[in-house]
Amino acid sequence: MTDSKTQISTSEKIYADSLIQVGKDGLISFEEIFNNLNLVKEVISQSRDFVEAMENPAIDDKVKFEIINEIFSNQINEKIINFLKVLITKKRFCELDKIIQAYSNELDEINNIKRVEVLSAVDLTEEQINLLKEKLQNKLQKNVVISQQIDKGIIGGLVIKIDDDIIDNSLKNKLENLSKNII
């Protein structure tokens, strides 16, 4: 399973908090902020030259601002454009990916959402996913969003990852535990 919660620094959390505050102030919705950030992230993932230009100390900030304006002025909210300019000025543009992750985590907290990864040997039916989701929502008292991955190596059963907690009810784990007890 991949780690959906990468290590986020204090500064990245502070920048994410500032975006949350913009949403709370009603200047732009939380969803629009998130969509704008994901659009920027998409551009970044498609253009290494863009990232290198934004992170290059030899390029003047005014030139970087012009690039930002040229690329995003008709695509994202002015508040997000200004946010990107602050990151450039503060030499924090390289942290944007983790800032987006921190923002997403805080948004989940505001919306009472818990993201859960489920690993299974076979594709679960919609009914099975809904039953699991209902049980987890009752236990966690949060709206659960499940992402499922297939791993035939676990043989059967489920491995459920909630933050740093792992519930391993896989047949592979049970067999390993049984063999440890026999030996």
C-alpha positions in Angstrom: 0.0 0.0 0.0 1.2 3.5 -0.8 1.5 6.0 2.0 -1.2 8.7 1.3 0.0 10.8 4.2 3.5 12.0 3.3 5.5 13.8 5.9 4.3 17.4 5.8 6.5 20.2 7.3 5.2 23.0 9.5 5.7 25.6 6.8 3.7 23.5 4.3 0.9 23.2 6.9 1.0 27.0 7.5 0.6 27.7 3.8 -2.3 25.1 3.6 -3.9 26.9 6.6 -3.7 30.2 4.8 -5.7 28.6 1.9 -8.2 27.2 4.4 -8.6 30.7 5.8 -9.3 32.1 2.3 -12.0 29.5 1.9 -13.5 30.3 5.4 -13.5 34.0 4.5 -15.8 33.1 1.6 -13.5 34.8 -1.0 -13.4 31.5 -2.9 -14.9 28.1 -2.1 -12.9 25.3 -0.6 -13.7 23.2 -3.7 -12.6 25.9 -6.1 -9.3 26.3 -4.3 -8.8 22.5 -4.5 -9.7 22.4 -8.2 -7.4 25.3 -8.9 -4.5 23.7 -7.0 -5.1 20.4 -8.9 -5.0 22.3 -12.2 -1.6 23.8 -11.2 -0.4 20.4 -10.1 -1.4 19.0 -13.5 0.5 21.7 -15.4 3.5 21.0 -13.1 3.4 17.2 -13.8 3.3 17.9 -17.6 6.1 20.5 -17.8 9.5 20.0 -16.1 10.6 23.2 -17.8 7.9 25.2 -16.0 9.0 23.8 -12.6 12.7 24.4 -13.3 11.9 28.0 -14.3 9.9 28.6 -11.1 12.6 27.1 -8.9 15.6 28.7 -10.7 17.1 31.5 -8.5 18.7 33.1 -11.6 15.3 34.0 -13.1 13.9 37.2 -11.6 10.6 36.8 -9.7 9.0 39.4 -12.0 9.6 37.1 -14.9 8.2 34.1 -13.0 5.1 36.2 -12.2 4.7 36.9 -15.9 4.9 33.2 -16.6 2.3 32.4 -13.9 0.0 35.1 -15.3 0.4 33.9 -18.9 -0.3 30.3 -18.1 -3.0 30.6 -15.4 -4.8 34.0 -15.7 -7.8 32.6 -17.6 -7.8 29.3 -15.8 -7.6 29.8 -12.0 -8.8 32.3 -9.5 -6.7 35.4 -8.9 -6.4 34.5 -5.2 -4.6 31.3 -6.2 -2.4 33.1 -8.7 -1.4 35.5 -5.9 -0.8 32.5 -3.6 1.6 31.0 -6.3 3.4 34.3 -6.4 3.9 34.3 -2.6 5.4 30.8 -2.9 7.8 32.1 -5.6 8.7 35.1 -3.5 9.3 33.0 -0.4 11.2 30.4 -2.4 8.6 27.7 -1.5 7.3 26.8 -4.9 9.0 23.4 -4.6 6.8 22.6 -1.7 3.5 23.1 -3.6 2.8 19.4 -3.9 3.0 18.9 -0.2 1.0 22.1 0.5 -1.7 20.7 -1.7 -1.6 17.4 0.3 -1.8 19.3 3.6 -4.7 21.4 2.2 -6.5 18.2 1.2 -5.9 16.7 4.6 -7.4 19.8 6.3 -10.3 19.8 3.9 -11.0 16.2 4.8 -11.0 17.2 8.5 -13.4 20.1 7.9 -15.7 17.8 6.0 -15.4 15.0 8.5 -13.9 12.6 5.9 -11.6 9.7 6.6 -9.8 8.1 3.7 -9.3 4.4 4.0 -7.2 2.1 1.8 -8.5 -1.5 1.4 -6.3 -4.2 -0.1 -8.0 -7.4 -1.2 -7.1 -10.4 -3.3 -10.1 -9.9 -5.6 -12.2 -7.0 -6.7 -14.9 -6.3 -4.1 -18.5 -5.9 -5.2 -20.3 -2.6 -4.7 -22.4 -4.3 -2.1 -19.3 -5.5 -0.2 -17.7 -2.0 -0.4 -20.9 -0.4 0.9 -21.2 -2.8 3.8 -17.5 -2.2 4.7 -18.0 1.5 4.4 -21.1 1.5 6.6 -19.2 -0.5 9.3 -16.2 1.8 9.2 -18.4 4.9 9.3 -20.1 3.6 12.4 -16.8 2.8 14.1 -15.0 6.0 13.1 -17.9 8.4 13.3 -16.7 9.9 10.0 -17.7 9.8 6.3 -15.5 7.1 4.9 -14.0 7.2 1.4 -12.6 3.9 0.4 -9.9 3.3 -2.2 -9.4 -0.3 -3.1 -6.3 -2.0 -4.4 -6.0 -5.6 -5.6 -3.1 -7.8 -4.4 -3.5 -11.5 -5.2 -0.5 -12.1 -2.8 -2.7 -11.7 0.3 -4.6 -14.8 -0.9 -7.9 -13.8 0.6 -9.5 -11.5 3.2 -8.7 -7.8 3.6 -6.0 -5.5 4.7 -7.5 -2.1 5.9 -5.2 0.9 6.3 -6.6 3.9 8.3 -3.9 6.5 8.7 -1.0 4.6 10.4 -3.2 1.8 11.6 -3.3 -1.5 9.7 -6.0 -4.1 10.2 -4.7 -7.2 8.5 -7.4 -9.9 8.1 -5.7 -11.4 5.1 -5.4 -15.2 4.7 -1.7 -14.7 4.1 -1.3 -13.0 7.5 -3.3 -15.8 9.2 -1.2 -18.5 7.6 2.1 -16.7 8.6 0.8 -16.4 12.2 -0.2 -20.1 12.2 3.2 -21.2 11.0 4.9 -19.1 13.7 2.8 -20.8 16.4 3.5 -24.3 15.0 7.3 -23.8 14.9 
